[in-house]
Structures are given as structure tokens and as C-alpha cells.
């Protein structure tokens, strides 16, 4: 019997029930990422006060009970009665979706919040939330529980300050994880402080003894942000190029500096919100950069009449840039706010950068020469890379798309069913080839360590045999030629030994994929195999452990005695084919870790790759010393 479907079956979710029913629609997910998003929503409201020129200090405290307090010295949320609803304005803000001071342009000139859902969504997804408002000489307080007012708004004292304090405890019924990560908050708050010059943001963690306190305060704003991102690189010139101005009611700020690396890092923001997919403001910046440098190069004869223009890619090689705009009514493509759509932003950024960059180059001919010389070298390397790619295309056309000789391919031709294991060395490759399911599992053994792409231009990368083998096997092409629809395997699995060399090879492979095929990671096609660390035998009992904790659990289970035989695997080559299949390759039993990118943290990810794989030794040593305590299962 089919269920009835009539007028009465249409559900109406009252108040904030919709948020509790479908939290992912409002904060992306109920994982750790969604959890931290709650803090950003409240902090964004305080930053809006700073953008309006009223607030200059925000304090974020992770309390002992894992609740979070956000304090600002802004105006204070209005407490008067909202006549449409008949309740105090603050209660409207915290209990009604799409309510706030960000509509109609009255309360805020520019705002990071787009949909007016921030405060109410945090309230809906919290076990409890308390707001204290310092306004008009009085202290007002209200408590909410799971989105509903628990008590009316009360006056609890007098004050001579203004501002708002919000404390909330995330709801365990909603979130898979309710413990805040100090490092994640630190990175995001540091970014907010860079983007709002002269705003002081203090982060405290009261869960540890003694409490951790970090203060972020950057008078130089995004110029200091570029310095921070380039601090482990070698800048090609001292001054940071800075452009600033207002056009069509849009405030534009751009800071940039080239370094000796071959990777580009352009990060764009709208009203302090990161836009990982760029948009019109980034397009305007790139257009201005390309046109201005080519005009300058032609006028000063760096480029001869018969020579082609420099491409934007050539000019941006080794460039670190921050593009930040403040716009009254941003239009983002999609709910995720990841790409700006306002056409007027393009012309505003293009106009301001073109004008001020032209002036800078005329005033600083030595810097202009350094940048153009690097760009011309990049152009030559790009031409060499294109010739190498063209040669490869001609060869493969003649040879009928021949795959690398060392690749043991699978017989199934549907990419959705297929996976490729990238394996270090011939011995592990031999075991893997014997162990695999020939229908769906391909094996590509690599000889030695691949090229460190962080230190190489594309022309050098394309002639490296191991990298060529991967590019050909995957089928997608690379860089400008990349086309994910040609991917031959929907799972690319990195399988290396659980030792220092294995970790290094994994990092080299991830660096290559992140720099030249990032969409493979973004679309969830890249995985790390997890081979066992131990084999435990007792009489006829055999079990595998993937961590020291699991080893101890198994030993406690079978009892500690002299019959226990424990083997510590140093490498995949120590396992025979059957063991490798049972522990690491059997889809029914294996453990795979999917590699993911948080697109809101791309500047920090870039920084990590530069630190680990770049030329400078000292930052790498500092990174290892700082993070050594987090390392597990690594033999030295």
C-alpha cells in the first residue's frame, strides 16, 4: 500500500527546525569543518562591525567545557522591540532565519554575511547559546536552548562600554565531532586579521594549563599577509607592490610580490570571505597584470616586435598576491560563496591595478626588469614544455595511445570500476601485481623517488620518466591540457612503505598531484593505502595491526606469553602476495584514506608544501620540530 501524499503531507518546518533538520544546507556539513564554521559565523558578525569602522578588538575563547565565547567592542546588537515581530531585535536576529542588519544597506555598508542566517543558524545548532549586549549604559542578557528563547531578554547591570558577547555550546545531537581544533581556528582568525588592518583578534584556549593566548594584529594588512606567505621563500625584490582605491562604490586592495619559486599563489577575498574559485575580481586582477606588464615590456623593448606577448601564466610565475575587495551587495555563484559574479568588480579591480601598477613600474624600473626577466624565462620554458607535450601527443597518436611499459593495466575499461596503485620499487610492485584483482586493479611501480616539482619548471617535469609514466597512465593530461573526463581510474592509490622513505615518496607524489592535477584531489580520486604495521601470530591465530594501539589491544585479547610471534613490517616487499591482498588491497577488508583539500585554507596548504618541499632548510627543521609530537608509526 503506497503512503498518502496530499496537502496535509506537506511539512512546514517552524522557526529554526529547518536548520536542525538539514544542517548541511546551512553550514556545509556536520563534520569538524561545519563545527568550526559556527565560530566563523559569529566572528564574521563582529568583523562586519570592524568593516563599518566601529569595532577594533575581537576576542575568541575556547572554554574548558568546549563552548566558545566571542567578544567584540562594536555597537552592540539592537535590543529595542522589533515592531513586525513584537520581540526584541536581538531575539529576531538569533531565532529567525534571514533576519539581520545586512539587508537594504542601512545597518552595514559592506558585510561578509550574505544570507543573514549566521547568528540564527549557530543558535539552532547549539545545545545552548547566551548573548550579552552592552548598549546605552545597560547590560542586557538572553539565553537560548536549541534555538528557542529560554528566558526573556533581561537587564542585568550597568556599563560604560558597548559591544556584544556570544557564548555557545555546539549540540552533540547534531555534530559528529564537538571538540574545537585550536590550530584550525588560529589559521582562520589570523587570515581575518590580515584582511582587516588594525583589527586586533585575540584567541585563547582555556582547555589547557597554562592557557594558550595568541594575538593577531597587522597594521600593514594584506601587505603583511604577502610577507607572511613569502617568509619561507626568496622574494625577488624588497618592496611589496600595493594598489588601493575606490571605484563604483567598490573598495579594492591588492598586494603582491614575486619570489624565486615556480608556483603561483593568488588568493582572492570578498568582504573578508575567501573565494577559492575566484570570480570577476580575480579576472580583473589577472587581466590588469597581463596587459600592464606586456605594455611595459613592449615600450622598453624587452619584447621584440616579432616576439609573442607574455602570457598571464608567465608573469604570475612565482607570484604571491592577495586580492581583497569590499562591495556593498556581493553576488556569489552558488550557496558556497566560492565565486564572485558581480561584473562591476572586474572593471573596478582592472582599472585600479592597471593605473597604479603602471605608475609603480615606471618608478621602480629595477623591480620591473627582475619580474620581466623571470617571466621571459618562464615563457621559454613553457614553449619547451609545449613542444615536449606536442611530441608526446604525436608519438601516442602513432603508437595508438601506448601506455607505460611498466604499467600492469586492468582489463575493465569503465573508469568507475578501475583503480591504480602507485607503488615504490620493483619488489613491492611484483607482489602487488601478483596480489591484485586483474579485472579492476592496475599497478604502476615507480623506480626511486620522483622529481621534487616544487623546485622545477614544467619543461623539466615533463621529461622526468616517472612523472611521464603517471601522466600517461592517468590519461588526463597535465596543467593547461588537463581534462578530468579522460581519467582512466576513479581511484588513484598511493601505496608506500610505512617508513621515512615511504613518507617522503608519498609527499613527493602529493606535491606533484596538488601542483599540477589538483582537480584529482578536489574530486576525491586520490587515496593513501594503509598497509599493516604488525603481523601477530599465536599458534594458528593470525591477525594484523595497523597501529601501536591496535597491537596492544590484540595482545591483551590473546594474552601475553612466549608463544606470541610479532613481526614489524618495514616495507611492502616483506609481505607475500596473499598477505598484501588480505591486508592492503582487498576492497572488502582494506583501509584507504581519501586525500582532501579544504579550499578555504589554500594559502596555508601552499605554505606547508613550500615549507616541506622548498629550498629553505631552516623552516623545514622548525616545522618538523613543531609537529614531531603528532607523528605516529614512523621508524627512524
N, C-alpha and C positions, 0 to 999 in steps of 0.2 A: 504494500500500500504506500503510495507516494505521500510525502508530507504536504500539508496545505500551504499554499502561497497566495495570500490575498493582502488586502490593505492593512490588516492587523498584524501581518507578519513583518511589516517594515519597522525595523528598530529605530528608535530615536534615542541617541546617547545624550543624556542630560549633562550639562556642566562640563566637567573635565573627564567624564567617564570615557570619552573617545580616546583621550591621551593614554589612559591606563589600559584600555583595550588594545590599542595599536601603537605602543610607544615608539616602535621603529620608524613610523611615519614622521615623527617629530624630532627625534634625536639620532636617527640613523640606525641604531642597534641597542640592544640591552647588554652588550658586552662591556669590557673595560673602556672602549672608546666612547660609548654612549654615556657611561658613568661620568667620565671626565668632562663630557660635553655640558653636563649640568653646571659645573663650576664656570665654564666659559660663558654660558648664557647670563649668569648673574654678574660676572666681571664685565661682560660686554655692556651691560646697562650702566655700570659705573664709568666705563671708558667713554660712553656716549656723553656723560656729564663733563668728562675731561675735554672731549672734542668741542663741546659747547663753551669751553673756556671757564668752567666753574669749579671743577674738581682737579686737584693736583696730587692726591695721595689715595692709593687703594691698598688695603691690607687683606691678604688671604691667609686664613689659619686652618690647618688640618688639626682638628681637635682629637683628644685622646679616644673618644668614642667613635672616631671616623666620620663625625659630622664635619661640615665645613662652614666657616664664617667668612663673609666678605664685607669689609667695612670701607665706606668711602666718605669723603668730606664734600660731597656735592650739595645740591639744593635740598634734598630730601623728597621722597615721593609725596605728592599732594595727599592730604588727609581729609579735605572737605568732602561733603556729600556730593556724589555724582547724581544729578537730578534725573537722568534717564533710568538709573537703576535703583536709586533710593538708598544706596550704601556708600561708605567712604570710598574715595577714589583708589586708595591703596588696596582695598578689598577687591575692587574691579580688576586691578592690574594682576592680582595673584589668583583670582578664581575664574576669570572669564577669558577665553581664547580670543586672540585678535583684538586685544584691548591694550592701549598704551599711548604714550605721548609722541609716537613716531609716525602718526598719520596726519596728513593735512599740513605738515610743515610748521606747525605752531610751536610744539614743545621742543623739537630738535631741528637744527638746520641740516645736519647730517647724522646718520645713525648706522651702526653696524647691524642692528636687528632689522630684518626685512618684513617678517610676517606678524610681529607683535605678539609672538607666542612664548617668548623666553621665560619670563617670571612665572607665568601660569603653568607652563609645562614642567618646570622644576618643582613647583608646588605639588602638581598632580602626581609626580613620580617620587615624592618624598614621604617617608613614614610620618615625619612632622617638619614643619618649617616655622620659624619665628622671624618676624620683621620688626625692627626698632627704628623709628624715624625721629630725627632731631630737627625740629622745624618750629619757627615762630616762638622760640623760647620754651617750648614744651617737648617732653619725650613721650612719644606715642608707641604703643606695642600691640601686636596681634599675633596669635598662634593659629596655625592651620594643621590639620591632620588628614593625610591622604587627599589633599586638595580642597578640603572644606574648612571653613572658619570654625575653630573650636570655641572661641570666645569673641565678643565684640571688641572693636578697637578701643583701647584704654589709654588714658593719660597717666603715666607712672612717675612723672617728676618734671623738674625744670632744667633748662640747659642754656648755654650761651653759644653752642655750636650748631652747625647744620650738617645733614648727611643721612645716610641710610646704612643700617647693619642688617644683613640677612644671614641666618644660620639654618642649615637644613641637613637632614639625615636621609640618605637615599634608601628607598624601600627595598628590603630583601625579597619581597614578593615579586618585584619587577626585574631586578638586576641579577645576572648570573654571578657577578663579581661586585662586591661593595667596598673593597679596600682601595683607597686612592694611592696612586703611584706618585711619589714626590718628584721624581725625575721628569715625568710626563708634564706635570703642572709647571715645573720650573722652566722647561723649554718654551711652553706656550706663553707664559707670563713675561719671560724675557723678550720674546718677539713683540708682544703688545707694548712693552716699554720702549723698545727701539722705534716702533711706529708712531708713538705719541711723545714727541720730545718734551722734556721737562716734567713728564708724569712720573711720579715715584711709585713703584709697586713693590710691596714687601710680602714675601712668602715665608710663613712659619710652619714648622711641623712639630706639634706638641706631643706626638706619639712616642718620641724618643727622648732619652736623657743623655746629655743636655739637649734642649730643643735646638733644631736647626733653623737659622734665620738667614735668608738671602734678600738683598735689596737690589732692585733694578732701577736705574735712573740714568738716562742718557740725554744730556743737554744737546748733543750733536744729532740725535735722532737717527735717521736712516744712514747718515754718513758713518756713524759709529757701527751700524749694523753691517755695512760693507767691510769695515775694518775687522770686525769680529769674524765674518765668514772667510776673509782672506788671511787670517792670522797664521795659519799653517801652510800658507803658500808664499811664493815670492812675487810680490807686486812689481810691475814693470816700471812704475813711476810713483812718486810720493803722494801727490795731491789726489784726492778723490774728486771726480767730476760731479758737480752738483747743479741740478736745474730745478727751479721752483717758480711757480706763478699761478695766477688765476685766469681762467678763460671760460666764458659762457657759464659762470657760476660753478665751475669745477676747479678745485684746488689740486694742483699737480706737483708732485715731489719725486725727483729721480736722483739716485746716487749710483755711481759706477766706478769701477777700477779694473784694469786688466792685470792678470798675473801670468806667470810663465807656463801654466798648465795648458792642456788641450781641451779641457771641458768647459762648457758654458753653464753659468748658473744665473738665470734671470728669474726673479721671484716677484710676483705681482700681487697687489692688495687693493681692495676697495673698502673704504671706511673701516680700515684695520682688519678686514676679513680676508684671509688668503684665498686667491683664486688659482688653484692648481692647473686648471685648464686654460688659464689666460683670459682672452677676450679682446674687446675693442681697445682697451687701454694698452695692453701689451703689443697689439698690432700697430698702434700709433707710434709706440716707442721704437719698435724694430724698423719701421718704415723711415722714421726720422734719422736713426743711426746710420742705416744703409745709404740713404740719399746724401746726408751731410758729409760722410767720410769719402764717398765717391766724388762728390763735387770738389772737395778739398784736394783729393789725390789728383784729379784732372787739372785743376788750376795750378798746382805746384809741380806738375809733370812727373808725379810718382807713377802714374799710368800713362803709357804712350798711346797715341791716337788709335793704333791698331789693336791694342790690348782690350780684353773684355773687362767689364766692371767687376769690382769685388762683390762677392755675394754677401748677404747678411750673415750667413754662417761663418764666412772667413773673418769678418770684422768682429764677430762675437766669440771667436775662439779665445778661451782663457778669460772671458769677461764675467765678473760678478756684478750684478745690478739689482737694485731694488726699485720697483715702480709702484708708487703709492698714490692713490687719488682719493679725494673726498668729494662725494657727489650727493646732491640732495635726494634724488629718487633713483637709486640703482635698479636696473632691471637685469636679473640674473637668469641665465638659461637653465631651467630645471630647479627642483626643490633644493638641490645640494649647494646652491650658491657658488658653484665652481667655475663659472664662466660669465664674464660681464657682456651684456648685449647692447648697452647704450651707444648709439652711433656718434653722439656728440663727444664722448670720451676719447674716441680715436683722434678726432681733429684737435682737441684740446692738448693732448699729450704730444702729438706730432708737432703742432705749432710751437709749443713752449720749448721742447727739446731741440728742435731744428735751430731755432733762433739762438738759444743760449749755448748750445754745443758749438755752433759756428763761431761764436764770439770766443769761447774757450780755446778752440784750436788756433785761432788767429793770435791769441795772447800767449799760447804755450806751444810754439812750433816744435820744440824738442819732444814733448809728450806725443804730439800728433805723429811725428816721424817714427817713434818707437811703436805706436799702435799700427801704423800702416805697414811697417816692415814685417811685423808679425802676421798681419792679415795677408800680405803678398806671399809669404812663405806658406801660409795655410792654403791659399789659392793653388799654389803649385802642387802641394801635397794632395789636395782634393782632385786636381786633374790627373795626378798619377794614380790615385785610388780609383777614379772613374775608368781609366784605361785598364787597370787590373780587373775591375768588375766586368768591363766590356769583353775582355779576353776570356774571362771565366764563362760569360754568357755564350760566347761563340763556341768555346770548347764543349760546353754542356749540350748545346744545340746539335753539334756534330756527333757527340757521343751518346745522344739520346738521354740527357739528364743523368749521367752516370753518378752514382753515389760513392762516397769514400770507400776504398778497398778494405779498410779495417772494420767498417760497419757490418755487423751481423743484423740484417734487417728482419722485420717480422713479415708474415705472409698476408695478414689482414690489411686492406688498403683504406679502411674507414678511419680517419684520424681520431674520431671519438673513442674508438676501441684500443688505440695504439699508445704505447709509452716507450720512451727511450731512456736507457740508463747510461749516464756518462760516468765511466769507471776509470780509476787511475791504474795504469800499469797493465802488462800483459798477463800476469799470473791471476790477478783478480778478474780481468777480462775473460780469461779462459774458463774460470769457474762459473762466471756469470753466463757465458754463452752456453755452457752445458746445463746450467740450472734452469734457464729461462723457459717460459712458455713461448714456443716459436711462433705461434699464431699472432700474439699481440705485443710481445716484448722484444725490442731491439736493443742491441748492446753496442756502444761506441767506446772502445778503450782509448785513452789518451796516453801518449808517451811523455813522461816527465811533467813539469809544470808549464802551464800555458803562459804566454806573454802577459806581463802586467800592463793592461790597457790604460791605466791611469797615467803612465809615463810615456805613452806612444801616440803618434798621429795615426789617422785612419789608413794611410798608404802602407805604413809598417805593419799594422794589424792585419790587413787583408792578405799579406804574403806569409803569415805565420801558418804553418801546416795544420797545427791542432785546431786553430780557430777556423781555418778554411773548412776543415772536416765537419765542424759543428754547424757552420752556416749552411753548407751543402745538405747535411743530414736533416736539419730542421725544415729547410725549404722556403723560409720566409723572406730571404734576403736580409740586408742589413742597412741601418741608417736611413737614407732617403728612399732606398729601394724596398724597405720593409713592408711586407703585406701579410698580416696575420691570417688572412683567409687561405694562404698557401701552406700553413703549418701542417706538418705530416704526422705529428704526435701531440695529443692533447695533454700528456703528462711528460714533462722533462724532469728526470730524477737524477740528482747528483748523488753518487754513491762513492764515498771515500773512506779511508781508514779513520778510526777514532783516535788519531794521534796528532802531533803538532804538524807534520807534513800534510796529513789529510785535511786538517783545518785550514792550512794555507792554500791548498789546491781549491777547496770549496770557496774560499774568499776570492781567489783569482777568477774563478768561474762566475761567481755572483757579481763581481765588479764588471766583467765583460757584459753579462746579460743586462745589468742595471744601466750601463752607459750606452749600449748600442741596440738592445732589444727590450726596453723597459716594459713594453706592452705585454710581453710574455708573462712578466711578474704581475702586472696590474690585472691581467685577465685570469690569474690563478692557474697558470700552466707549469709553474716551477716548484719542485719539491726537493726535500732533502731526505734521503733514505736514513733509517736508524738501525744500523747493524747492532747486534747484541755486544755487550762488553764481556760477559762471562758465560761459560757453559758449566753447569753444575751437574755432577753425576754421583749417584749413590746406589750401588748395586745395579738394578735395571732402570732406576729412575733417572731421567734426563730432563733438565729444564734450562732455559736461557734467561739471563737477567740483563736488562737494558740500562741499569743504573746501580750505584752502590746501595741505595735504599732497597731496591728490589732484591739484590743479592742477599742482604741481611734478612729480609722477610722470608726468602726461600730457605735459608739456613735455619732460621728459627722454626720454620714449618717442618723440616725434615730432621731437625736435631743436629747438634754439633758433635761430630765424632770423627774418628780417624778414617772411616770409610768414605767420607766426603772427598770428591775429587773436583777441584775448581780450576778451570782453565781461563786465563785472562787473554782474550783475543787482542793481538797487537795490530792485526790487519785482516782485510777480507781474504787475502791469499791463504790464510791459515785454515779457512773453512773449506770443506769439500762441497761439491755442487749441491748435494742433498741438504746439507746444513744451511747453505746460503739461501736456497729456495725456502726452506721451512721458516727461517728467521727474518729474512730481509726482502724477499721477492714475491712471496705468495700473497696475492691480493686479499686472501681470506684472513691472514694472520699478521701481516707486516704492519709496521708503524711508519707512516710518512708524515713529515712536517711540511705544510704548504708555506712557501715564502710569500710574504705580503709586503705592500708598501702603504704606509699611511701618507696619503698625498698632502695632508695638511702639515706634514713635518719634512717636506723635501729638502729644505735648506739644512736641517740637522742631519739627514741621511747623507747628503752630499758631503757635509763636513766630516762625517765618520769615515766615508770611503777615502777622502783626501788624507785624513789622519793616518789611516791604516796602510794605504797603498801609495801615498805620495812620496816625494823626495826627502822630506824632512824627518830626521830620526828622532829628535827631541820630543815633538808632540806625540809620536807613536809610543815612545817609552812612557810618557806621562799617562797616556790612555790605558796602556797595559797595566801600569801600577795601580791606577784608579779602579779598573774593572776586574783585576785579577780575582777579587773575592767572589765574583759571580760565576767564575769558570767551574764547570763540573766535568768529571770523567776525562781529564786530559793528562796523558802520561808525558813526562819530560825526561 
